[in-house]
Amino acid sequence: FEAATAELPRLKKLGVDILWLMPVQEIGEKNRKGKLGSPYSIRDYYSVNSEFGSLDDLKTFISKAHELGMYVILDWVGNHTAWDNPLLERHPEWFSRDRKGEAHAPAWTDWADVAQLDWSQAPLWNYMADVMAWWVREVDVDGFRCDVAGFIPLAFWDGLRAELDRIKPVFMLAE
């Protein structure tokens, strides 16, 4: 984040108005793909991957971007989590189950490094709305690019948008 912060004036000169960051959260270790893993395998929705810097470094990046009249959106991964995300133990009912009753990766992908969430679970809706609101309120992000948005109920997005806009107007982009 520190190196990217130094580049903000150059990006502004190029005409950049919105900065879209790939997922910045800590990524999972369990079933990791390759040495680096995937940024779409979120271990903790409230965390910042230390490879990028600290939460304070991210806040500084966003603050400097705002000073230059730029917006910052985060890539949001709501369809699935890392296999070692604590939610899998704390709320196993929030995860889709196969015929054997076990959590599974999204069936229509080769994403073996992630566990599919079950969006029929209303408490999952509350959790995701709360954590996304935290990123807007506490970190001052300006919105989200929502990964695999079409596999999450439209009613969730409608309710979320209204909730986030009560904090501040946000930019929402669906994959």
C-alpha positions as CSV (number, residue, x, y, z in Angstrom):
1,F,0.0,0.0,0.0
2,E,2.9,2.4,0.7
3,A,4.3,1.9,-2.8
4,A,0.9,2.4,-4.3
5,T,0.2,5.5,-2.3
6,A,3.4,7.1,-3.8
7,E,2.0,6.4,-7.3
8,L,-1.4,8.1,-6.7
9,P,-0.4,11.5,-8.1
10,R,0.9,9.9,-11.3
11,L,-2.3,7.9,-11.6
12,K,-4.4,11.0,-11.1
13,K,-2.4,12.8,-13.9
14,L,-3.3,9.9,-16.2
15,G,-7.0,10.5,-15.5
16,V,-7.7,7.7,-13.1
17,D,-10.8,8.5,-11.0
18,I,-11.6,5.1,-9.5
19,L,-9.1,2.6,-8.1
20,W,-10.3,-1.0,-8.0
21,L,-8.3,-3.1,-5.6
22,M,-8.4,-6.9,-5.8
23,P,-9.3,-8.6,-2.5
24,V,-7.0,-7.2,0.2
25,Q,-7.9,-9.7,2.9
26,E,-5.8,-12.4,4.3
27,I,-6.0,-15.5,2.2
28,G,-6.4,-19.1,3.2
29,E,-3.6,-21.7,3.6
30,K,-5.7,-24.9,3.6
31,N,-6.1,-26.3,0.1
32,R,-4.1,-23.3,-1.2
33,K,-3.6,-23.3,-5.0
34,G,0.1,-23.0,-5.8
35,K,2.7,-21.3,-3.6
36,L,1.0,-17.9,-3.5
37,G,-2.7,-18.9,-3.3
38,S,-5.7,-17.0,-4.6
39,P,-6.8,-13.6,-3.3
40,Y,-10.3,-14.9,-3.8
41,S,-9.8,-17.4,-1.0
42,I,-10.7,-15.2,2.0
43,R,-9.6,-16.4,5.4
44,D,-10.9,-13.4,7.4
45,Y,-13.2,-10.8,5.9
46,Y,-12.1,-8.2,8.5
47,S,-8.4,-8.6,7.9
48,V,-5.7,-7.1,5.6
49,N,-3.2,-9.3,4.0
50,S,0.2,-8.4,5.6
51,E,1.9,-8.8,2.2
52,F,0.3,-5.6,1.2
53,G,0.8,-3.7,4.5
54,S,-1.3,-2.9,7.5
55,L,-4.9,-1.7,7.9
56,D,-3.4,1.7,8.7
57,D,-1.4,1.6,5.5
58,L,-4.6,0.8,3.5
59,K,-6.4,3.7,5.3
60,T,-3.6,6.1,4.4
61,F,-3.8,4.9,0.8
62,I,-7.5,5.6,0.7
63,S,-7.2,8.9,2.5
64,K,-4.6,10.1,0.0
65,A,-6.7,8.9,-2.9
66,H,-9.6,10.9,-1.6
67,E,-7.5,14.0,-1.2
68,L,-6.8,13.7,-4.9
69,G,-10.5,13.3,-5.7
70,M,-10.2,9.6,-6.4
71,Y,-12.4,6.8,-5.3
72,V,-11.3,3.3,-4.0
73,I,-13.4,0.2,-4.4
74,L,-12.6,-3.3,-3.1
75,D,-13.2,-6.5,-4.9
76,W,-15.6,-8.4,-2.6
77,V,-15.8,-12.2,-2.5
78,G,-19.2,-13.1,-1.1
79,N,-19.9,-16.4,-2.8
80,H,-17.3,-18.5,-1.0
81,T,-14.5,-18.5,1.6
82,A,-11.2,-20.1,2.3
83,W,-11.4,-23.6,3.8
84,D,-9.7,-22.2,6.9
85,N,-12.0,-19.3,7.4
86,P,-13.2,-19.5,11.0
87,L,-16.8,-19.2,9.7
88,L,-16.6,-22.8,8.6
89,E,-16.3,-23.9,12.2
90,R,-18.4,-21.2,13.9
91,H,-21.3,-21.3,11.4
92,P,-21.1,-24.6,9.5
93,E,-24.8,-24.1,8.5
94,W,-23.7,-21.1,6.4
95,F,-22.0,-23.5,3.9
96,S,-23.5,-25.5,1.1
97,R,-23.4,-29.3,1.7
98,D,-23.0,-32.2,-0.6
99,R,-24.9,-35.5,-0.4
100,K,-22.6,-36.6,2.3
101,G,-23.4,-33.5,4.4
102,E,-19.9,-32.0,3.8
103,A,-19.0,-28.5,2.8
104,H,-17.8,-28.4,-0.8
105,A,-16.2,-26.1,-3.4
106,P,-18.4,-24.5,-6.0
107,A,-19.5,-27.4,-8.1
108,W,-19.4,-25.6,-11.4
109,T,-15.7,-24.5,-11.0
110,D,-12.2,-25.8,-10.4
111,W,-12.0,-23.7,-7.3
112,A,-10.9,-26.4,-4.9
113,D,-9.3,-23.8,-2.6
114,V,-12.7,-22.4,-1.5
115,A,-15.9,-23.5,0.3
116,Q,-19.3,-22.6,-1.2
117,L,-21.5,-20.4,1.0
118,D,-25.2,-21.2,1.3
119,W,-27.1,-17.9,0.7
120,S,-30.4,-19.4,1.9
121,Q,-29.1,-18.7,5.5
122,A,-30.5,-15.4,6.7
123,P,-27.8,-14.9,9.4
124,L,-25.2,-15.1,6.6
125,W,-26.9,-12.1,4.9
126,N,-26.6,-10.1,8.2
127,Y,-22.9,-11.1,8.6
128,M,-21.9,-10.1,5.1
129,A,-23.9,-6.8,5.3
130,D,-22.2,-6.0,8.7
131,V,-18.7,-6.7,7.4
132,M,-19.2,-4.8,4.2
133,A,-20.6,-1.8,6.2
134,W,-17.5,-2.0,8.4
135,W,-15.3,-1.6,5.3
136,V,-17.3,1.5,4.3
137,R,-17.6,3.0,7.8
138,E,-14.2,2.2,9.3
139,V,-11.9,1.9,6.3
140,D,-13.7,4.5,4.1
141,V,-13.9,2.4,0.9
142,D,-16.2,3.9,-1.7
143,G,-17.8,0.7,-2.8
144,F,-17.3,-2.8,-4.1
145,R,-16.8,-4.9,-7.2
146,C,-18.8,-7.9,-6.2
147,D,-17.3,-11.2,-7.4
148,V,-19.7,-13.9,-8.6
149,A,-22.5,-11.5,-7.7
150,G,-25.1,-13.4,-9.8
151,F,-24.9,-16.4,-7.5
152,I,-25.9,-14.3,-4.5
153,P,-29.6,-13.4,-4.2
154,L,-30.6,-10.0,-5.7
155,A,-32.6,-9.3,-2.5
156,F,-29.4,-9.3,-0.6
157,W,-27.8,-6.7,-2.9
158,D,-30.9,-4.5,-2.8
159,G,-30.9,-4.5,1.0
160,L,-27.1,-4.1,1.3
161,R,-27.1,-1.1,-1.1
162,A,-29.7,0.7,1.0
163,E,-27.7,0.0,4.2
164,L,-24.4,1.1,2.8
165,D,-25.9,4.2,1.3
166,R,-27.0,5.2,4.8
167,I,-23.3,5.3,5.7
168,K,-22.3,7.2,2.5
169,P,-23.1,6.8,-1.2
170,V,-21.3,3.8,-2.6
171,F,-20.3,2.5,-6.0
172,M,-21.4,-1.1,-6.6
173,L,-20.2,-3.1,-9.6
174,A,-21.3,-6.7,-10.2
175,E,-19.2,-9.3,-12.0
